[in-house]
Amino acid sequence: MRVFVTGATGFVGSAVVSELLQAGHQVLGLSRSERGAALLRSQGAQVQIGSLEDLDSLRDGARASDAVVHTAFNHDFSRFAASCEEDRAAILTLGEGLSGTDRPLLVTSGVAVVRSGPVATEADPAVPTSQAYPRATEAATAELVQAGINARVVRLPFSVHGPGDHGFVPMLIGIAREKGFAAYVGDGENRRPAVHRLDAARAYRLALETPDTDGPFHAIGEEGIPFRAIAEAIGQGVDLPVRSLTPDDAGSYFGFLGIFAGMDGPASCDRTRAALGWQPAECGLLADIGRSGYF
């Protein structure tokens, strides 16, 4: 199978590229730079020069492939609404490139965007797009499905970890160093799901190789880790004290991460494991923080 991967040099996308190549698939990776293109070629992938803003490059890459995995997203939160609209346009364009075929498209979303009960499941719908929350990833995917496109969603947890991580945990480490202490909100028993990037990559591959299964899929390695345990692991790593904050103080300490720091958001992947035969095999988040060069 020849798979077009957006975000092919990113933290998750690069793991997907490696996983696909190791399984014997061909990869066409999207890259905006010659440096990224050289990296992809060194791995044995082909290259589509372009970007999320270059819709022609997305359309052409999809048309030239047997399947598409969309992992790219602009994480510049100072322009979040614009990034969300960019993502929506990219998803619809990728679908256009697959129009008239049954070739699969996997679109990356997150468990943080679903409405749920105590534990988020694959059956939970995404939060509707609004001015307050403009991300339209799953709405755009649903639009493609209604148009007959074989599009499915893979939901990732807020923490995807492993060597090279530059997301949730590194941001918390940076805050702890700046403030002089690591922190959690209240009793810190609110839970955050997590997955190792290599386990996530296997979930994408299995979803491509199991075309008759319906999404969304939850690439969740750990259902819920108490935030206090994460803060304590960070405090130990940076040799700083760990403190409890009130909800009122969370915003000034965590910044835009404050809403996530106090949120209880466990998520399950039972349906995904059963449908894909997927079993996470890599280390958990707390063990990874202690051994992956986070500090």
DRENTI-630998 format. One record per residue (C-alpha): x, y, z; residue number from 1; residue in three letters. Coordinates in Angstrom, 1 decimal. Layout:
! DRENTI-630998
[[X,Y,Z],NUM,ALA];
...
END
This chain:
! DRENTI-630998
[[0.0,0.0,0.0],1,MET];
[[1.3,3.5,-0.9],2,ARG];
[[0.3,5.8,1.9],3,VAL];
[[0.4,9.6,1.8],4,PHE];
[[1.3,11.0,5.3],5,VAL];
[[0.8,14.6,6.3],6,THR];
[[2.9,15.8,9.2],7,GLY];
[[5.4,13.1,8.1],8,ALA];
[[8.4,14.7,9.9],9,THR];
[[6.4,15.6,13.0],10,GLY];
[[6.5,13.8,16.4],11,PHE];
[[3.5,11.4,15.6],12,VAL];
[[3.8,11.5,11.8],13,GLY];
[[7.4,10.4,11.7],14,SER];
[[6.6,7.4,13.9],15,ALA];
[[3.7,6.5,11.5],16,VAL];
[[6.1,6.8,8.6],17,VAL];
[[8.6,4.4,10.3],18,SER];
[[5.9,2.0,11.3],19,GLU];
[[4.4,1.8,7.7],20,LEU];
[[7.8,1.4,6.1],21,LEU];
[[8.8,-1.4,8.6],22,GLN];
[[5.5,-3.2,7.7],23,ALA];
[[6.4,-3.2,4.0],24,GLY];
[[4.3,-0.3,2.9],25,HIS];
[[5.4,2.6,0.7],26,GLN];
[[5.2,6.1,2.1],27,VAL];
[[4.7,9.4,0.3],28,LEU];
[[5.5,12.0,3.0],29,GLY];
[[4.4,15.7,2.9],30,LEU];
[[7.3,18.1,3.6],31,SER];
[[7.5,21.9,3.3],32,ARG];
[[11.3,22.0,3.3],33,SER];
[[14.2,20.3,1.6],34,GLU];
[[15.6,19.4,5.0],35,ARG];
[[12.5,17.5,5.9],36,GLY];
[[12.5,15.9,2.4],37,ALA];
[[16.0,14.7,2.9],38,ALA];
[[15.1,13.1,6.2],39,LEU];
[[12.1,11.3,4.6],40,LEU];
[[14.3,10.1,1.7],41,ARG];
[[16.9,8.8,4.2],42,SER];
[[14.2,6.6,5.7],43,GLN];
[[13.2,5.2,2.4],44,GLY];
[[10.1,7.3,1.8],45,ALA];
[[9.1,9.4,-1.2],46,GLN];
[[8.4,13.1,-0.9],47,VAL];
[[5.5,15.4,-1.8],48,GLN];
[[6.7,19.0,-1.4],49,ILE];
[[4.0,21.1,0.0],50,GLY];
[[2.1,22.2,3.2],51,SER];
[[-1.3,22.4,4.7],52,LEU];
[[-1.8,25.8,3.1],53,GLU];
[[-0.9,24.3,-0.3],54,ASP];
[[-4.1,22.5,-1.1],55,LEU];
[[-3.0,21.4,-4.6],56,ASP];
[[-0.1,19.5,-3.0],57,SER];
[[-2.6,17.8,-0.6],58,LEU];
[[-4.9,16.9,-3.4],59,ARG];
[[-2.1,15.6,-5.6],60,ASP];
[[-0.6,13.5,-2.8],61,GLY];
[[-4.0,11.9,-2.0],62,ALA];
[[-4.7,11.1,-5.7],63,ARG];
[[-1.3,9.5,-6.1],64,ALA];
[[-1.7,7.2,-3.1],65,SER];
[[-3.7,4.1,-1.9],66,ASP];
[[-4.4,5.6,1.5],67,ALA];
[[-3.9,8.8,3.4],68,VAL];
[[-2.9,9.5,7.1],69,VAL];
[[-3.5,13.1,8.2],70,HIS];
[[-1.4,13.9,11.3],71,THR];
[[-0.4,17.5,10.5],72,ALA];
[[-1.8,20.4,12.6],73,PHE];
[[-0.4,23.9,13.2],74,ASN];
[[0.0,24.0,17.0],75,HIS];
[[0.5,27.8,17.2],76,ASP];
[[-2.2,28.5,19.8],77,PHE];
[[-1.9,32.2,19.2],78,SER];
[[-3.8,31.6,16.0],79,ARG];
[[-5.8,28.6,17.0],80,PHE];
[[-9.0,29.6,15.0],81,ALA];
[[-6.9,30.0,11.8],82,ALA];
[[-5.2,26.7,12.4],83,SER];
[[-8.6,25.0,12.9],84,CYS];
[[-9.9,26.4,9.6],85,GLU];
[[-6.6,25.4,7.9],86,GLU];
[[-7.1,21.9,9.2],87,ASP];
[[-10.7,21.7,8.0],88,ARG];
[[-9.8,22.8,4.5],89,ALA];
[[-6.9,20.3,4.4],90,ALA];
[[-9.2,17.4,5.4],91,ILE];
[[-11.8,18.3,2.8],92,LEU];
[[-9.1,18.6,0.2],93,THR];
[[-7.6,15.2,1.0],94,LEU];
[[-11.1,13.8,0.7],95,GLY];
[[-11.5,15.4,-2.7],96,GLU];
[[-8.3,13.7,-3.8],97,GLY];
[[-9.9,10.3,-2.8],98,LEU];
[[-13.3,11.0,-4.3],99,SER];
[[-14.8,8.2,-6.3],100,GLY];
[[-12.7,5.5,-4.6],101,THR];
[[-12.8,3.4,-1.5],102,ASP];
[[-9.3,4.3,-0.5],103,ARG];
[[-9.0,5.1,3.2],104,PRO];
[[-8.3,8.4,4.9],105,LEU];
[[-7.4,8.4,8.6],106,LEU];
[[-7.8,11.8,10.3],107,VAL];
[[-6.2,12.7,13.6],108,THR];
[[-8.3,14.1,16.4],109,SER];
[[-8.1,14.0,20.2],110,GLY];
[[-10.0,12.5,23.1],111,VAL];
[[-10.0,16.0,24.7],112,ALA];
[[-12.6,17.1,22.1],113,VAL];
[[-15.3,14.6,23.0],114,VAL];
[[-18.3,14.9,25.2],115,ARG];
[[-18.3,12.0,27.7],116,SER];
[[-19.4,10.6,30.9],117,GLY];
[[-16.8,9.4,33.5],118,PRO];
[[-14.6,7.7,30.9],119,VAL];
[[-14.5,8.8,27.2],120,ALA];
[[-15.2,6.0,24.8],121,THR];
[[-15.1,5.7,21.0],122,GLU];
[[-18.9,6.1,21.0],123,ALA];
[[-18.8,9.6,22.4],124,ASP];
[[-19.4,12.4,19.8],125,PRO];
[[-17.0,15.3,19.4],126,ALA];
[[-17.9,18.6,20.9],127,VAL];
[[-19.7,20.7,18.3],128,PRO];
[[-17.7,23.3,16.5],129,THR];
[[-18.3,26.8,17.8],130,SER];
[[-16.7,30.2,18.2],131,GLN];
[[-15.5,29.1,21.6],132,ALA];
[[-14.1,25.9,20.2],133,TYR];
[[-13.4,26.3,16.5],134,PRO];
[[-11.8,22.9,15.8],135,ARG];
[[-13.8,21.1,13.1],136,ALA];
[[-11.7,18.0,12.6],137,THR];
[[-14.4,15.5,13.2],138,GLU];
[[-17.1,17.6,11.6],139,ALA];
[[-15.1,17.8,8.4],140,ALA];
[[-14.5,14.0,8.5],141,THR];
[[-18.2,13.4,9.0],142,ALA];
[[-18.9,15.6,6.0],143,GLU];
[[-16.6,13.4,3.9],144,LEU];
[[-18.3,10.3,5.1],145,VAL];
[[-21.6,11.7,4.1],146,GLN];
[[-20.1,12.3,0.6],147,ALA];
[[-19.1,8.6,0.3],148,GLY];
[[-15.4,9.0,1.3],149,ILE];
[[-13.9,6.2,3.4],150,ASN];
[[-12.8,8.5,6.1],151,ALA];
[[-12.2,7.6,9.8],152,ARG];
[[-10.9,9.3,12.9],153,VAL];
[[-8.0,8.3,15.1],154,VAL];
[[-8.2,10.1,18.5],155,ARG];
[[-5.0,10.7,20.4],156,LEU];
[[-4.7,11.7,24.1],157,PRO];
[[-3.4,15.1,25.1],158,PHE];
[[-0.1,13.4,26.1],159,SER];
[[1.7,11.5,23.4],160,VAL];
[[5.1,10.7,24.8],161,HIS];
[[8.5,9.3,23.9],162,GLY];
[[11.9,10.4,22.9],163,PRO];
[[11.7,13.8,21.1],164,GLY];
[[8.4,14.8,22.8],165,ASP];
[[7.8,18.5,22.6],166,HIS];
[[4.2,18.5,23.8],167,GLY];
[[2.3,18.4,27.1],168,PHE];
[[5.0,17.1,29.5],169,VAL];
[[7.8,19.4,28.1],170,PRO];
[[5.5,22.3,28.5],171,MET];
[[4.8,21.4,32.1],172,LEU];
[[8.5,21.0,32.7],173,ILE];
[[9.2,24.4,31.3],174,GLY];
[[6.5,26.0,33.5],175,ILE];
[[7.9,24.2,36.6],176,ALA];
[[11.4,25.6,35.9],177,ARG];
[[10.0,29.1,35.3],178,GLU];
[[7.8,29.1,38.4],179,LYS];
[[10.3,27.3,40.7],180,GLY];
[[7.9,24.4,41.5],181,PHE];
[[5.8,21.7,39.8],182,ALA];
[[2.1,21.8,40.5],183,ALA];
[[-1.3,20.1,40.3],184,TYR];
[[-4.8,21.4,41.0],185,VAL];
[[-6.7,20.4,44.2],186,GLY];
[[-5.9,16.9,45.3],187,ASP];
[[-4.5,16.1,41.9],188,GLY];
[[-6.6,13.0,41.4],189,GLU];
[[-8.0,14.2,38.1],190,ASN];
[[-6.7,11.8,35.4],191,ARG];
[[-5.1,12.3,32.0],192,ARG];
[[-4.8,9.6,29.4],193,PRO];
[[-1.5,9.0,27.5],194,ALA];
[[0.1,6.9,24.8],195,VAL];
[[3.6,6.2,23.6],196,HIS];
[[4.2,7.5,20.1],197,ARG];
[[5.3,4.1,18.8],198,LEU];
[[2.1,2.5,20.2],199,ASP];
[[0.0,5.2,18.5],200,ALA];
[[1.8,4.6,15.2],201,ALA];
[[0.9,0.9,15.3],202,ARG];
[[-2.8,1.9,15.9],203,ALA];
[[-2.7,4.0,12.7],204,TYR];
[[-1.2,1.1,10.7],205,ARG];
[[-3.6,-1.4,12.0],206,LEU];
[[-6.5,0.9,11.2],207,ALA];
[[-5.3,1.1,7.6],208,LEU];
[[-4.9,-2.6,7.4],209,GLU];
[[-8.3,-3.3,8.8],210,THR];
[[-10.4,-1.3,6.3],211,PRO];
[[-13.9,-2.7,7.2],212,ASP];
[[-13.8,-1.4,10.8],213,THR];
[[-15.6,1.8,11.7],214,ASP];
[[-14.0,4.6,13.7],215,GLY];
[[-13.4,6.6,15.7],216,PRO];
[[-10.4,4.7,17.1],217,PHE];
[[-8.8,5.6,20.5],218,HIS];
[[-5.0,5.2,20.5],219,ALA];
[[-4.9,5.2,24.3],220,ILE];
[[-2.1,3.4,26.1],221,GLY];
[[-3.1,4.4,29.6],222,GLU];
[[-6.7,5.3,30.5],223,GLU];
[[-5.9,7.8,33.2],224,GLY];
[[-2.9,8.9,35.1],225,ILE];
[[-3.5,11.2,38.2],226,PRO];
[[-2.2,14.6,37.5],227,PHE];
[[-0.5,14.7,40.8],228,ARG];
[[1.6,11.7,39.8],229,ALA];
[[2.7,13.6,36.7],230,ILE];
[[3.6,16.7,38.7],231,ALA];
[[5.6,14.6,41.2],232,GLU];
[[7.5,12.9,38.4],233,ALA];
[[8.3,16.3,37.0],234,ILE];
[[9.3,17.7,40.4],235,GLY];
[[11.7,14.8,40.9],236,GLN];
[[13.2,15.3,37.5],237,GLY];
[[13.8,19.0,37.9],238,VAL];
[[14.6,18.7,41.6],239,ASP];
[[11.9,21.2,42.6],240,LEU];
[[9.1,21.1,45.2],241,PRO];
[[5.6,20.0,44.2],242,VAL];
[[2.6,22.1,45.3],243,ARG];
[[-1.2,21.9,45.2],244,SER];
[[-3.0,24.9,43.6],245,LEU];
[[-6.5,26.1,44.0],246,THR];
[[-8.6,26.2,40.8],247,PRO];
[[-8.5,30.0,41.0],248,ASP];
[[-4.7,29.9,40.9],249,ASP];
[[-4.3,27.4,38.1],250,ALA];
[[-4.7,29.8,35.3],251,GLY];
[[-1.9,32.1,36.5],252,SER];
[[0.5,29.1,36.9],253,TYR];
[[-0.4,27.0,33.9],254,PHE];
[[-1.5,29.6,31.4],255,GLY];
[[-3.6,28.2,28.6],256,PHE];
[[-2.9,24.7,30.0],257,LEU];
[[-4.9,25.5,33.1],258,GLY];
[[-8.2,24.1,31.7],259,ILE];
[[-6.5,20.8,31.1],260,PHE];
[[-4.5,20.7,34.3],261,ALA];
[[-7.7,20.6,36.4],262,GLY];
[[-9.8,18.5,34.1],263,MET];
[[-10.6,14.9,34.8],264,ASP];
[[-10.5,13.2,31.4],265,GLY];
[[-9.9,9.5,31.4],266,PRO];
[[-10.5,7.7,28.1],267,ALA];
[[-10.8,4.0,27.2],268,SER];
[[-9.8,2.1,24.1],269,CYS];
[[-11.6,-1.2,24.6],270,ASP];
[[-13.4,-1.0,21.2],271,ARG];
[[-10.3,-0.1,19.4],272,THR];
[[-8.3,-3.0,20.9],273,ARG];
[[-11.0,-5.4,20.0],274,ALA];
[[-11.5,-4.1,16.4],275,ALA];
[[-7.9,-3.8,15.5],276,LEU];
[[-6.2,-6.3,17.7],277,GLY];
[[-4.1,-3.4,19.0],278,TRP];
[[-2.2,-3.9,22.2],279,GLN];
[[0.1,-1.1,23.6],280,PRO];
[[3.5,-2.5,24.2],281,ALA];
[[5.7,0.5,25.1],282,GLU];
[[6.4,2.0,28.5],283,CYS];
[[3.9,4.2,30.3],284,GLY];
[[4.1,8.0,30.7],285,LEU];
[[5.6,8.1,34.2],286,LEU];
[[8.3,5.5,33.4],287,ALA];
[[9.0,7.4,30.2],288,ASP];
[[9.4,10.7,32.0],289,ILE];
[[12.1,9.1,34.1],290,GLY];
[[14.1,7.7,31.3],291,ARG];
[[13.6,9.5,27.9],292,SER];
[[15.7,12.6,28.3],293,GLY];
[[12.9,14.9,29.3],294,TYR];
[[15.3,16.8,31.6],295,PHE];
END
